[in-house]
Amino acid sequence: MEFGRARLVEHYLESEPFNTFDPEIVFFHAASDGMSRKGMRECGIDVEKGVYTHERFANTVSTTLPLAMSTAAAEGRLKEGDRVLCFVASAGISTALCRFRFLS
């Protein structure tokens, strides 16, 4: 987890299209909510913008982001027009960043 988080943070900090993007909500795929918060802090992103599912639903593996997004939408945290930022690190270590505007 530490290596994946470190690579994601590195990618984010080196990528201007991402590190200049001001998200309203953030989804961080990780097997630990604490790891997600740590990564967001290292990127300079307010942890209050994050949606955390591990403590509520345990490790949901590849469904982490869809679960977090649907939960956030159902709870009114993910709204039409929101700027969304996603961080993903998985076994192997594959990493990805994604940003978009949410349109339902």
Backbone as XML, in Angstrom:
<?xml version="1.0"?>
<chain id="A" units="angstrom">
  <residue number="1" name="MET">
    <atom name="N" x="0.814" y="-1.193" z="0.000"/>
    <atom name="CA" x="0.000" y="0.000" z="0.000"/>
    <atom name="C" x="0.857" y="1.256" z="0.000"/>
  </residue>
  <residue number="2" name="GLU">
    <atom name="N" x="1.905" y="1.245" z="0.806"/>
    <atom name="CA" x="2.766" y="2.432" z="0.884"/>
    <atom name="C" x="3.375" y="2.764" z="-0.478"/>
  </residue>
  <residue number="3" name="PHE">
    <atom name="N" x="3.836" y="1.737" z="-1.197"/>
    <atom name="CA" x="4.449" y="1.976" z="-2.504"/>
    <atom name="C" x="3.417" y="2.521" z="-3.485"/>
  </residue>
  <residue number="4" name="GLY">
    <atom name="N" x="2.228" y="1.931" z="-3.531"/>
    <atom name="CA" x="1.173" y="2.398" z="-4.433"/>
    <atom name="C" x="0.764" y="3.826" z="-4.133"/>
  </residue>
  <residue number="5" name="ARG">
    <atom name="N" x="0.601" y="4.157" z="-2.837"/>
    <atom name="CA" x="0.244" y="5.519" z="-2.447"/>
    <atom name="C" x="1.333" y="6.493" z="-2.858"/>
  </residue>
  <residue number="6" name="ALA">
    <atom name="N" x="2.585" y="6.115" z="-2.611"/>
    <atom name="CA" x="3.703" y="6.997" z="-2.967"/>
    <atom name="C" x="3.743" y="7.255" z="-4.471"/>
  </residue>
  <residue number="7" name="ARG">
    <atom name="N" x="3.506" y="6.226" z="-5.280"/>
    <atom name="CA" x="3.500" y="6.396" z="-6.749"/>
    <atom name="C" x="2.344" y="7.294" z="-7.179"/>
  </residue>
  <residue number="8" name="LEU">
    <atom name="N" x="1.164" y="7.097" z="-6.600"/>
    <atom name="CA" x="0.022" y="7.957" z="-6.951"/>
    <atom name="C" x="0.308" y="9.411" z="-6.616"/>
  </residue>
  <residue number="9" name="VAL">
    <atom name="N" x="0.840" y="9.647" z="-5.442"/>
    <atom name="CA" x="1.168" y="11.017" z="-5.032"/>
    <atom name="C" x="2.197" y="11.605" z="-5.991"/>
  </residue>
  <residue number="10" name="GLU">
    <atom name="N" x="3.204" y="10.832" z="-6.330"/>
    <atom name="CA" x="4.229" y="11.285" z="-7.277"/>
    <atom name="C" x="3.607" y="11.641" z="-8.627"/>
  </residue>
  <residue number="11" name="HIS">
    <atom name="N" x="2.756" y="10.760" z="-9.147"/>
    <atom name="CA" x="2.097" y="11.027" z="-10.432"/>
    <atom name="C" x="1.254" y="12.292" z="-10.368"/>
  </residue>
  <residue number="12" name="TYR">
    <atom name="N" x="0.505" y="12.442" z="-9.286"/>
    <atom name="CA" x="-0.348" y="13.622" z="-9.115"/>
    <atom name="C" x="0.491" y="14.903" z="-9.092"/>
  </residue>
  <residue number="13" name="LEU">
    <atom name="N" x="1.513" y="14.914" z="-8.282"/>
    <atom name="CA" x="2.334" y="16.124" z="-8.134"/>
    <atom name="C" x="3.077" y="16.488" z="-9.417"/>
  </residue>
  <residue number="14" name="GLU">
    <atom name="N" x="3.387" y="15.497" z="-10.256"/>
    <atom name="CA" x="4.112" y="15.743" z="-11.503"/>
    <atom name="C" x="3.209" y="16.081" z="-12.674"/>
  </residue>
  <residue number="15" name="SER">
    <atom name="N" x="1.899" y="15.940" z="-12.520"/>
    <atom name="CA" x="0.973" y="16.094" z="-13.635"/>
    <atom name="C" x="0.110" y="17.349" z="-13.485"/>
  </residue>
  <residue number="16" name="GLU">
    <atom name="N" x="0.460" y="18.383" z="-14.244"/>
    <atom name="CA" x="-0.250" y="19.652" z="-14.142"/>
    <atom name="C" x="-1.756" y="19.558" z="-14.404"/>
  </residue>
  <residue number="17" name="PRO">
    <atom name="N" x="-2.213" y="18.741" z="-15.357"/>
    <atom name="CA" x="-3.670" y="18.654" z="-15.537"/>
    <atom name="C" x="-4.397" y="18.163" z="-14.280"/>
  </residue>
  <residue number="18" name="PHE">
    <atom name="N" x="-3.691" y="17.470" z="-13.409"/>
    <atom name="CA" x="-4.308" y="16.983" z="-12.179"/>
    <atom name="C" x="-4.013" y="17.878" z="-10.989"/>
  </residue>
  <residue number="19" name="ASN">
    <atom name="N" x="-2.756" y="18.282" z="-10.809"/>
    <atom name="CA" x="-2.416" y="19.042" z="-9.606"/>
    <atom name="C" x="-2.914" y="20.487" z="-9.639"/>
  </residue>
  <residue number="20" name="THR">
    <atom name="N" x="-3.430" y="20.935" z="-10.774"/>
    <atom name="CA" x="-4.047" y="22.265" z="-10.844"/>
    <atom name="C" x="-5.573" y="22.180" z="-10.866"/>
  </residue>
  <residue number="21" name="PHE">
    <atom name="N" x="-6.104" y="20.976" z="-10.898"/>
    <atom name="CA" x="-7.546" y="20.726" z="-10.911"/>
    <atom name="C" x="-8.087" y="20.895" z="-9.496"/>
  </residue>
  <residue number="22" name="ASP">
    <atom name="N" x="-9.183" y="21.615" z="-9.340"/>
    <atom name="CA" x="-9.768" y="21.851" z="-8.015"/>
    <atom name="C" x="-11.033" y="21.008" z="-7.871"/>
  </residue>
  <residue number="23" name="PRO">
    <atom name="N" x="-10.902" y="19.775" z="-7.344"/>
    <atom name="CA" x="-12.060" y="18.904" z="-7.239"/>
    <atom name="C" x="-12.992" y="19.310" z="-6.102"/>
  </residue>
  <residue number="24" name="GLU">
    <atom name="N" x="-14.256" y="18.998" z="-6.293"/>
    <atom name="CA" x="-15.228" y="19.190" z="-5.218"/>
    <atom name="C" x="-15.393" y="17.911" z="-4.411"/>
  </residue>
  <residue number="25" name="ILE">
    <atom name="N" x="-15.049" y="16.783" z="-5.037"/>
    <atom name="CA" x="-15.159" y="15.491" z="-4.371"/>
    <atom name="C" x="-14.047" y="14.586" z="-4.903"/>
  </residue>
  <residue number="26" name="VAL">
    <atom name="N" x="-13.515" y="13.730" z="-4.022"/>
    <atom name="CA" x="-12.383" y="12.876" z="-4.376"/>
    <atom name="C" x="-12.667" y="11.430" z="-3.973"/>
  </residue>
  <residue number="27" name="PHE">
    <atom name="N" x="-12.358" y="10.529" z="-4.898"/>
    <atom name="CA" x="-12.480" y="9.096" z="-4.642"/>
    <atom name="C" x="-11.086" y="8.504" z="-4.743"/>
  </residue>
  <residue number="28" name="PHE">
    <atom name="N" x="-10.687" y="7.759" z="-3.719"/>
    <atom name="CA" x="-9.340" y="7.219" z="-3.630"/>
    <atom name="C" x="-9.461" y="5.722" z="-3.425"/>
  </residue>
  <residue number="29" name="HIS">
    <atom name="N" x="-9.125" y="4.929" z="-4.444"/>
    <atom name="CA" x="-9.201" y="3.477" z="-4.325"/>
    <atom name="C" x="-8.055" y="2.986" z="-3.452"/>
  </residue>
  <residue number="30" name="ALA">
    <atom name="N" x="-8.392" y="2.427" z="-2.306"/>
    <atom name="CA" x="-7.368" y="1.909" z="-1.405"/>
    <atom name="C" x="-8.004" y="0.908" z="-0.449"/>
  </residue>
  <residue number="31" name="ALA">
    <atom name="N" x="-7.173" y="0.041" z="0.074"/>
    <atom name="CA" x="-7.638" y="-0.948" z="1.050"/>
    <atom name="C" x="-7.619" y="-0.378" z="2.460"/>
  </residue>
  <residue number="32" name="SER">
    <atom name="N" x="-7.512" y="0.941" z="2.567"/>
    <atom name="CA" x="-7.452" y="1.599" z="3.865"/>
    <atom name="C" x="-7.905" y="3.050" z="3.725"/>
  </residue>
  <residue number="33" name="ASP">
    <atom name="N" x="-8.881" y="3.440" z="4.543"/>
    <atom name="CA" x="-9.308" y="4.840" z="4.533"/>
    <atom name="C" x="-8.189" y="5.744" z="5.032"/>
  </residue>
  <residue number="34" name="GLY">
    <atom name="N" x="-7.402" y="5.255" z="5.994"/>
    <atom name="CA" x="-6.266" y="6.024" z="6.495"/>
    <atom name="C" x="-5.237" y="6.284" z="5.407"/>
  </residue>
  <residue number="35" name="MET">
    <atom name="N" x="-5.017" y="5.287" z="4.548"/>
    <atom name="CA" x="-4.069" y="5.450" z="3.443"/>
    <atom name="C" x="-4.594" y="6.500" z="2.456"/>
  </residue>
  <residue number="36" name="SER">
    <atom name="N" x="-5.887" y="6.484" z="2.219"/>
    <atom name="CA" x="-6.488" y="7.488" z="1.326"/>
    <atom name="C" x="-6.295" y="8.884" z="1.888"/>
  </residue>
  <residue number="37" name="ARG">
    <atom name="N" x="-6.588" y="9.051" z="3.167"/>
    <atom name="CA" x="-6.417" y="10.362" z="3.795"/>
    <atom name="C" x="-4.962" y="10.814" z="3.744"/>
  </residue>
  <residue number="38" name="LYS">
    <atom name="N" x="-4.041" y="9.893" z="4.013"/>
    <atom name="CA" x="-2.613" y="10.229" z="3.978"/>
    <atom name="C" x="-2.211" y="10.690" z="2.575"/>
  </residue>
  <residue number="39" name="GLY">
    <atom name="N" x="-2.646" y="9.973" z="1.553"/>
    <atom name="CA" x="-2.342" y="10.355" z="0.176"/>
    <atom name="C" x="-2.907" y="11.716" z="-0.179"/>
  </residue>
  <residue number="40" name="MET">
    <atom name="N" x="-4.134" y="11.977" z="0.256"/>
    <atom name="CA" x="-4.744" y="13.281" z="-0.035"/>
    <atom name="C" x="-3.978" y="14.399" z="0.657"/>
  </residue>
  <residue number="41" name="ARG">
    <atom name="N" x="-3.605" y="14.187" z="1.911"/>
    <atom name="CA" x="-2.814" y="15.214" z="2.618"/>
    <atom name="C" x="-1.499" y="15.476" z="1.898"/>
  </residue>
  <residue number="42" name="GLU">
    <atom name="N" x="-0.826" y="14.412" z="1.440"/>
    <atom name="CA" x="0.451" y="14.573" z="0.738"/>
    <atom name="C" x="0.287" y="15.313" z="-0.587"/>
  </residue>
  <residue number="43" name="CYS">
    <atom name="N" x="-0.910" y="15.242" z="-1.166"/>
    <atom name="CA" x="-1.195" y="15.965" z="-2.412"/>
    <atom name="C" x="-1.697" y="17.378" z="-2.143"/>
  </residue>
  <residue number="44" name="GLY">
    <atom name="N" x="-1.914" y="17.709" z="-0.885"/>
    <atom name="CA" x="-2.418" y="19.040" z="-0.537"/>
    <atom name="C" x="-3.908" y="19.186" z="-0.765"/>
  </residue>
  <residue number="45" name="ILE">
    <atom name="N" x="-4.631" y="18.081" z="-0.739"/>
    <atom name="CA" x="-6.084" y="18.096" z="-0.954"/>
    <atom name="C" x="-6.788" y="17.943" z="0.390"/>
  </residue>
  <residue number="46" name="ASP">
    <atom name="N" x="-7.786" y="18.757" z="0.637"/>
    <atom name="CA" x="-8.577" y="18.700" z="1.861"/>
    <atom name="C" x="-9.208" y="17.313" z="2.002"/>
  </residue>
  <residue number="47" name="VAL">
    <atom name="N" x="-8.905" y="16.606" z="3.091"/>
    <atom name="CA" x="-9.434" y="15.251" z="3.287"/>
    <atom name="C" x="-10.947" y="15.228" z="3.434"/>
  </residue>
  <residue number="48" name="GLU">
    <atom name="N" x="-11.553" y="16.372" z="3.734"/>
    <atom name="CA" x="-13.014" y="16.432" z="3.836"/>
    <atom name="C" x="-13.685" y="16.241" z="2.475"/>
  </residue>
  <residue number="49" name="LYS">
    <atom name="N" x="-12.935" y="16.427" z="1.393"/>
    <atom name="CA" x="-13.478" y="16.217" z="0.049"/>
    <atom name="C" x="-13.534" y="14.734" z="-0.316"/>
  </residue>
  <residue number="50" name="GLY">
    <atom name="N" x="-12.878" y="13.890" z="0.464"/>
    <atom name="CA" x="-12.799" y="12.468" z="0.166"/>
    <atom name="C" x="-14.045" y="11.694" z="0.566"/>
  </residue>
  <residue number="51" name="VAL">
    <atom name="N" x="-14.302" y="10.636" z="-0.165"/>
    <atom name="CA" x="-15.363" y="9.689" z="0.169"/>
    <atom name="C" x="-14.664" y="8.394" z="0.559"/>
  </residue>
  <residue number="52" name="TYR">
    <atom name="N" x="-14.935" y="7.910" z="1.763"/>
    <atom name="CA" x="-14.237" y="6.755" z="2.309"/>
    <atom name="C" x="-15.232" y="5.615" z="2.540"/>
  </residue>
  <residue number="53" name="THR">
    <atom name="N" x="-14.923" y="4.455" z="2.016"/>
    <atom name="CA" x="-15.852" y="3.327" z="2.126"/>
    <atom name="C" x="-15.288" y="2.134" z="2.881"/>
  </residue>
  <residue number="54" name="HIS">
    <atom name="N" x="-13.990" y="2.079" z="3.081"/>
    <atom name="CA" x="-13.391" y="0.882" z="3.679"/>
    <atom name="C" x="-13.929" y="0.620" z="5.079"/>
  </residue>
  <residue number="55" name="GLU">
    <atom name="N" x="-14.008" y="1.644" z="5.910"/>
    <atom name="CA" x="-14.500" y="1.462" z="7.281"/>
    <atom name="C" x="-15.956" y="1.010" z="7.306"/>
  </residue>
  <residue number="56" name="ARG">
    <atom name="N" x="-16.732" y="1.417" z="6.315"/>
    <atom name="CA" x="-18.161" y="1.066" z="6.268"/>
    <atom name="C" x="-18.428" y="-0.272" z="5.603"/>
  </residue>
  <residue number="57" name="PHE">
    <atom name="N" x="-17.682" y="-0.580" z="4.528"/>
    <atom name="CA" x="-17.997" y="-1.749" z="3.710"/>
    <atom name="C" x="-16.862" y="-2.769" z="3.610"/>
  </residue>
  <residue number="58" name="ALA">
    <atom name="N" x="-15.721" y="-2.523" z="4.247"/>
    <atom name="CA" x="-14.526" y="-3.381" z="4.176"/>
    <atom name="C" x="-13.865" y="-3.244" z="2.811"/>
  </residue>
  <residue number="59" name="ASN">
    <atom name="N" x="-12.997" y="-4.170" z="2.461"/>
    <atom name="CA" x="-12.257" y="-4.098" z="1.203"/>
    <atom name="C" x="-13.143" y="-4.611" z="0.068"/>
  </residue>
  <residue number="60" name="THR">
    <atom name="N" x="-13.596" y="-3.722" z="-0.765"/>
    <atom name="CA" x="-14.504" y="-4.086" z="-1.863"/>
    <atom name="C" x="-13.777" y="-4.217" z="-3.194"/>
  </residue>
  <residue number="61" name="VAL">
    <atom name="N" x="-12.473" y="-4.232" z="-3.159"/>
    <atom name="CA" x="-11.583" y="-4.511" z="-4.283"/>
    <atom name="C" x="-11.943" y="-3.639" z="-5.493"/>
  </residue>
  <residue number="62" name="SER">
    <atom name="N" x="-12.245" y="-4.229" z="-6.631"/>
    <atom name="CA" x="-12.466" y="-3.456" z="-7.864"/>
    <atom name="C" x="-13.779" y="-2.671" z="-7.864"/>
  </residue>
  <residue number="63" name="THR">
    <atom name="N" x="-14.638" y="-2.913" z="-6.893"/>
    <atom name="CA" x="-15.893" y="-2.143" z="-6.833"/>
    <atom name="C" x="-15.779" y="-0.919" z="-5.929"/>
  </residue>
  <residue number="64" name="THR">
    <atom name="N" x="-14.579" y="-0.655" z="-5.406"/>
    <atom name="CA" x="-14.407" y="0.466" z="-4.481"/>
    <atom name="C" x="-14.896" y="1.788" z="-5.062"/>
  </residue>
  <residue number="65" name="LEU">
    <atom name="N" x="-14.438" y="2.146" z="-6.254"/>
    <atom name="CA" x="-14.845" y="3.438" z="-6.827"/>
    <atom name="C" x="-16.321" y="3.479" z="-7.181"/>
  </residue>
  <residue number="66" name="PRO">
    <atom name="N" x="-16.879" y="2.476" z="-7.873"/>
    <atom name="CA" x="-18.318" y="2.538" z="-8.151"/>
    <atom name="C" x="-19.160" y="2.579" z="-6.871"/>
  </residue>
  <residue number="67" name="LEU">
    <atom name="N" x="-18.754" y="1.815" z="-5.845"/>
    <atom name="CA" x="-19.468" y="1.832" z="-4.576"/>
    <atom name="C" x="-19.387" y="3.210" z="-3.935"/>
  </residue>
  <residue number="68" name="ALA">
    <atom name="N" x="-18.200" y="3.790" z="-3.917"/>
    <atom name="CA" x="-18.031" y="5.119" z="-3.317"/>
    <atom name="C" x="-18.851" y="6.167" z="-4.067"/>
  </residue>
  <residue number="69" name="MET">
    <atom name="N" x="-18.848" y="6.094" z="-5.400"/>
    <atom name="CA" x="-19.602" y="7.071" z="-6.184"/>
    <atom name="C" x="-21.103" y="6.922" z="-5.977"/>
  </residue>
  <residue number="70" name="SER">
    <atom name="N" x="-21.598" y="5.696" z="-5.984"/>
    <atom name="CA" x="-23.043" y="5.501" z="-5.807"/>
    <atom name="C" x="-23.470" y="5.868" z="-4.394"/>
  </residue>
  <residue number="71" name="THR">
    <atom name="N" x="-22.630" y="5.574" z="-3.415"/>
    <atom name="CA" x="-22.935" y="5.945" z="-2.031"/>
    <atom name="C" x="-22.946" y="7.465" z="-1.889"/>
  </residue>
  <residue number="72" name="ALA">
    <atom name="N" x="-21.948" y="8.121" z="-2.454"/>
    <atom name="CA" x="-21.884" y="9.586" z="-2.382"/>
    <atom name="C" x="-23.083" y="10.227" z="-3.073"/>
  </residue>
  <residue number="73" name="ALA">
    <atom name="N" x="-23.502" y="9.683" z="-4.205"/>
    <atom name="CA" x="-24.676" y="10.216" z="-4.915"/>
    <atom name="C" x="-25.933" y="10.020" z="-4.075"/>
  </residue>
  <residue number="74" name="ALA">
    <atom name="N" x="-26.094" y="8.837" z="-3.499"/>
    <atom name="CA" x="-27.282" y="8.545" z="-2.688"/>
    <atom name="C" x="-27.342" y="9.428" z="-1.438"/>
  </residue>
  <residue number="75" name="GLU">
    <atom name="N" x="-26.182" y="9.782" z="-0.910"/>
    <atom name="CA" x="-26.117" y="10.612" z="0.293"/>
    <atom name="C" x="-26.085" y="12.104" z="-0.019"/>
  </residue>
  <residue number="76" name="GLY">
    <atom name="N" x="-26.158" y="12.466" z="-1.304"/>
    <atom name="CA" x="-26.175" y="13.871" z="-1.699"/>
    <atom name="C" x="-24.814" y="14.540" z="-1.724"/>
  </residue>
  <residue number="77" name="ARG">
    <atom name="N" x="-23.740" y="13.781" z="-1.595"/>
    <atom name="CA" x="-22.393" y="14.369" z="-1.644"/>
    <atom name="C" x="-21.886" y="14.539" z="-3.061"/>
  </residue>
  <residue number="78" name="LEU">
    <atom name="N" x="-22.292" y="13.660" z="-3.973"/>
    <atom name="CA" x="-21.907" y="13.753" z="-5.391"/>
    <atom name="C" x="-23.099" y="14.326" z="-6.132"/>
  </residue>
  <residue number="79" name="LYS">
    <atom name="N" x="-22.895" y="15.529" z="-6.666"/>
    <atom name="CA" x="-24.011" y="16.249" z="-7.297"/>
    <atom name="C" x="-23.707" y="16.589" z="-8.753"/>
  </residue>
  <residue number="80" name="GLU">
    <atom name="N" x="-24.749" y="16.807" z="-9.487"/>
    <atom name="CA" x="-24.659" y="17.200" z="-10.899"/>
    <atom name="C" x="-23.687" y="18.370" z="-11.052"/>
  </residue>
  <residue number="81" name="GLY">
    <atom name="N" x="-22.735" y="18.218" z="-11.954"/>
    <atom name="CA" x="-21.786" y="19.280" z="-12.248"/>
    <atom name="C" x="-20.536" y="19.287" z="-11.383"/>
  </residue>
  <residue number="82" name="ASP">
    <atom name="N" x="-20.470" y="18.417" z="-10.363"/>
    <atom name="CA" x="-19.287" y="18.375" z="-9.501"/>
    <atom name="C" x="-18.033" y="18.018" z="-10.285"/>
  </residue>
  <residue number="83" name="ARG">
    <atom name="N" x="-16.915" y="18.651" z="-9.895"/>
    <atom name="CA" x="-15.606" y="18.280" z="-10.416"/>
    <atom name="C" x="-15.090" y="17.113" z="-9.573"/>
  </residue>
  <residue number="84" name="VAL">
    <atom name="N" x="-14.795" y="16.008" z="-10.234"/>
    <atom name="CA" x="-14.440" y="14.755" z="-9.549"/>
    <atom name="C" x="-12.988" y="14.384" z="-9.861"/>
  </residue>
  <residue number="85" name="LEU">
    <atom name="N" x="-12.287" y="13.923" z="-8.837"/>
    <atom name="CA" x="-10.928" y="13.429" z="-8.990"/>
    <atom name="C" x="-10.866" y="12.021" z="-8.411"/>
  </residue>
  <residue number="86" name="CYS">
    <atom name="N" x="-10.270" y="11.093" z="-9.162"/>
    <atom name="CA" x="-10.126" y="9.709" z="-8.709"/>
    <atom name="C" x="-8.659" y="9.307" z="-8.715"/>
  </residue>
  <residue number="87" name="PHE">
    <atom name="N" x="-8.266" y="8.610" z="-7.669"/>
    <atom name="CA" x="-6.940" y="8.024" z="-7.531"/>
    <atom name="C" x="-7.109" y="6.517" z="-7.468"/>
  </residue>
  <residue number="88" name="VAL">
    <atom name="N" x="-6.312" y="5.770" z="-8.223"/>
    <atom name="CA" x="-6.389" y="4.307" z="-8.185"/>
    <atom name="C" x="-4.985" y="3.715" z="-8.144"/>
  </residue>
  <residue number="89" name="ALA">
    <atom name="N" x="-4.785" y="2.805" z="-7.209"/>
    <atom name="CA" x="-3.566" y="1.992" z="-7.169"/>
    <atom name="C" x="-4.014" y="0.574" z="-6.869"/>
  </residue>
  <residue number="90" name="SER">
    <atom name="N" x="-3.482" y="-0.372" z="-7.591"/>
    <atom name="CA" x="-3.879" y="-1.758" z="-7.356"/>
    <atom name="C" x="-2.661" y="-2.667" z="-7.390"/>
  </residue>
  <residue number="91" name="ALA">
    <atom name="N" x="-2.899" y="-3.894" z="-7.009"/>
    <atom name="CA" x="-1.812" y="-4.876" z="-6.945"/>
    <atom name="C" x="-1.077" y="-4.918" z="-8.267"/>
  </residue>
  <residue number="92" name="GLY">
    <atom name="N" x="0.167" y="-5.003" z="-8.151"/>
    <atom name="CA" x="0.947" y="-5.173" z="-9.377"/>
    <atom name="C" x="2.022" y="-4.151" z="-9.589"/>
  </residue>
  <residue number="93" name="ILE">
    <atom name="N" x="2.028" y="-3.073" z="-9.401"/>
    <atom name="CA" x="1.370" y="-1.834" z="-8.985"/>
    <atom name="C" x="0.985" y="-1.083" z="-10.252"/>
  </residue>
  <residue number="94" name="SER">
    <atom name="N" x="-0.296" y="-1.017" z="-10.455"/>
    <atom name="CA" x="-0.843" y="-0.184" z="-11.520"/>
    <atom name="C" x="-1.431" y="1.041" z="-10.851"/>
  </residue>
  <residue number="95" name="THR">
    <atom name="N" x="-1.189" y="2.201" z="-11.425"/>
    <atom name="CA" x="-1.750" y="3.429" z="-10.869"/>
    <atom name="C" x="-2.443" y="4.223" z="-11.966"/>
  </residue>
  <residue number="96" name="ALA">
    <atom name="N" x="-3.432" y="4.998" z="-11.554"/>
    <atom name="CA" x="-4.154" y="5.834" z="-12.511"/>
    <atom name="C" x="-4.770" y="7.023" z="-11.790"/>
  </residue>
  <residue number="97" name="LEU">
    <atom name="N" x="-4.861" y="8.118" z="-12.519"/>
    <atom name="CA" x="-5.577" y="9.310" z="-12.061"/>
    <atom name="C" x="-6.670" y="9.589" z="-13.085"/>
  </residue>
  <residue number="98" name="CYS">
    <atom name="N" x="-7.782" y="10.096" z="-12.614"/>
    <atom name="CA" x="-8.888" y="10.420" z="-13.509"/>
    <atom name="C" x="-9.580" y="11.661" z="-12.966"/>
  </residue>
  <residue number="99" name="ARG">
    <atom name="N" x="-9.955" y="12.559" z="-13.860"/>
    <atom name="CA" x="-10.711" y="13.739" z="-13.454"/>
    <atom name="C" x="-11.831" y="13.951" z="-14.450"/>
  </residue>
  <residue number="100" name="PHE">
    <atom name="N" x="-12.988" y="14.403" z="-13.964"/>
    <atom name="CA" x="-14.121" y="14.637" z="-14.848"/>
    <atom name="C" x="-15.162" y="15.479" z="-14.113"/>
  </residue>
  <residue number="101" name="ARG">
    <atom name="N" x="-16.119" y="15.935" z="-14.870"/>
    <atom name="CA" x="-17.275" y="16.623" z="-14.304"/>
    <atom name="C" x="-18.430" y="15.631" z="-14.300"/>
  </residue>
  <residue number="102" name="PHE">
    <atom name="N" x="-19.084" y="15.476" z="-13.153"/>
    <atom name="CA" x="-20.156" y="14.501" z="-13.013"/>
    <atom name="C" x="-21.443" y="15.010" z="-13.673"/>
  </residue>
  <residue number="103" name="LEU">
    <atom name="N" x="-21.931" y="14.239" z="-14.605"/>
    <atom name="CA" x="-23.215" y="14.514" z="-15.261"/>
    <atom name="C" x="-24.037" y="13.249" z="-15.175"/>
  </residue>
  <residue number="104" name="SER">
    <atom name="N" x="-25.190" y="13.320" z="-14.558"/>
    <atom name="CA" x="-26.011" y="12.120" z="-14.398"/>
    <atom name="C" x="-26.843" y="11.839" z="-15.632"/>
  </residue>
</chain>
